[in-house]
Amino acid sequence: MSDTVISVLMLTGVVLTGGAAYVFRQGDKRRALLMLVAALVMFANVAVWLVPVK
């Protein structure tokens, strides 16, 4: 189950990053920045979940 959640988070982060680039080219810098922040939060969550625990 957790593998599926991590995969979905990674895919969503990649899609958000691509969407932010597209929106930035359209001229909406504020929305692009918010999308990048959301993607970074998702990537940070994945990184926290993948850190090995003793």
C-alpha positions in Angstrom: 0.0 0.0 0.0 2.7 2.5 0.9 4.5 1.8 -2.4 1.4 2.8 -4.3 1.1 6.0 -2.3 4.7 6.9 -2.8 4.4 6.2 -6.6 1.3 8.4 -6.8 3.0 11.2 -4.9 6.0 11.1 -7.2 3.9 11.1 -10.4 1.8 13.9 -9.1 4.9 15.9 -8.2 6.3 15.4 -11.7 2.9 16.4 -13.3 2.7 19.5 -11.1 6.2 20.5 -12.1 5.4 20.2 -15.7 2.2 22.0 -15.3 4.0 24.8 -13.5 6.4 25.2 -16.4 3.4 25.3 -18.8 1.5 27.9 -16.7 4.7 30.0 -16.3 5.0 30.2 -20.1 1.4 31.3 -20.2 2.3 34.2 -18.0 0.7 33.3 -14.7 3.7 33.4 -12.4 1.8 33.2 -9.1 -0.1 30.0 -10.0 3.2 28.5 -11.3 4.9 29.3 -8.1 2.1 27.7 -6.0 2.3 24.6 -8.2 6.0 24.3 -7.7 5.6 24.7 -3.9 3.0 21.9 -3.9 5.3 19.7 -5.9 8.2 20.4 -3.5 6.0 19.5 -0.6 5.1 16.2 -2.2 8.8 15.4 -3.0 9.7 16.3 0.6 7.0 13.9 1.9 8.4 11.1 -0.2 11.9 11.8 1.0 10.8 11.7 4.7 9.0 8.4 4.1 12.0 6.8 2.4 14.6 7.7 5.1 15.6 4.5 6.8 14.7 4.1 10.5 16.8 2.2 13.0 
